[in-house]
Amino acid sequence: MELLEKYAHLLVHYCLEIKEGDRLLIRTTTAAEPLVREVFRHAARAGAEVYTDLSFEGQGRILLEEAPPVLIDREDRFHRQAMEEFEAYLAILAPHNLRETAEVDQERAVRRQKALQPAQEAYFRRIADRSLKRSLCQYPTHAQAQETGMSLEAYTRFVYEACRLYDADPVASWLEVRAMQQRIVDVLNRAGEVHYEGANADIRFSTVGRTWINSDGRNNMPSGEVFTSPVEDSVQGWIRFSYPGLYQGHEVEGVTLHVKDGLIERWEAERGMEFLDHIFSLEGTRRFGEAAIGTNDRITRMSRNILFDEKIGGTVHMAIGQSYLQCGGKNKSTVHWDMITDMTADGRIRADGSLIYENGRFLI
């Protein structure tokens, strides 16, 4: 079986669990056409009604720079309908240009985000109970390969290895991940407080009434993490993110956040402070929507792509902004920005005071 066919089979039958009669929206760029074709083929064979939304190079920038205000503020009605009514959604990351919108007017970009918020809210609401089956995945492109510092050939191998596509049976391989991570979330879900500590963090938070989720490849491909939404006003301490953070085409480095009673009171950045100030001026961004632990040891380096980087084995990440409803989170924001830190050199995680993780490895 060709790799793209294996990828499509994994996405359709394992990640999305497509059934006859499902309506599936595939959203990506024209660069991902080869994968879209194979996904369409497998989904159609399964009896799904498939819709595609493929953007061309520069489309987002043109809209933000040249559309009149009435269009900037108008929601994408078809996308909202899909998020509210369809049974399945596949978002394939396949960038033409990762900096496409970096230079556009930020006020217009924020207005566009607000216009799209009703669709985003429907999306978060329906993935919480999986009435919307969704998956986010990557199709290798030159833009992402260059961002990673690899050739396209090397980057393609990197993506496919992280997704376990070189395994004889990728579905069986991901089922093994599911079983391994279930042991972890079973322990975490019995705890009321979690503490990240070490060289890069001394931060604790309550998870009472919240749920840790086993991210086993059905919602993201690749996956390999366990995550929750901390009780919003319980987060205390500080955390320094050792990995660079990328968001909306902007990059920040050396971010340290100081938190009291769940509110991010102070922030520092070695680079990108102006953009960080802008983000923290937006509603809901000064509280955390997610806390997570990466477990995917097949992702062996940073790729400057959060879909992969947040899963790196031996790291933890926390996201500012929008919470996950399926975890019990309540914070709302147009932003959900994951920031990552290394735990392999001097990192520990305690659950209700008991050491469960040390130097990048679980002890349970």
Sequence and secondary structure as in RCSB ss.txt:
>XXXX:A:sequence
MELLEKYAHLLVHYCLEIKEGDRLLIRTTTAAEPLVREVFRHAARAGAEVYTDLSFEGQGRILLEEAPPVLIDRE
DRFHRQAMEEFEAYLAILAPHNLRETAEVDQERAVRRQKALQPAQEAYFRRIADRSLKRSLCQYPTHAQAQETGM
SLEAYTRFVYEACRLYDADPVASWLEVRAMQQRIVDVLNRAGEVHYEGANADIRFSTVGRTWINSDGRNNMPSGE
VFTSPVEDSVQGWIRFSYPGLYQGHEVEGVTLHVKDGLIERWEAERGMEFLDHIFSLEGTRRFGEAAIGTNDRIT
RMSRNILFDEKIGGTVHMAIGQSYLQCGGKNKSTVHWDMITDMTADGRIRADGSLIYENGRFLI
>XXXX:A:secstr
  HHHHHHHIIIIIIS   TT EEEEEEEGGGHHHHHHHHHHHHHTT EEEEEEE TTHHHHHHHHS HHHHTS 
 HHHHHHHHH SEEEEEE  S TTTTTTS HHHHHHHHHHTHHHHHHHHHHHHTTSSEEEEEE   HHHHHHHTS
 HHHHHHHHHHHTTTTSS HHHHHHHHHHHHHHHHHHHTT SEEEEEETTEEEEEE TT   EEE SSSEES  E
EEE   TTT EEEEEE S EEETTEEEBSEEEEEETTEEEEEE SB HHHHHHHTTSTTTTSEEEEEEE BTT  
S  S HHHHTTBTTEEEEEEE   GGGT     S EEEEEEE TTTEEEEETTEEEEETTEE  
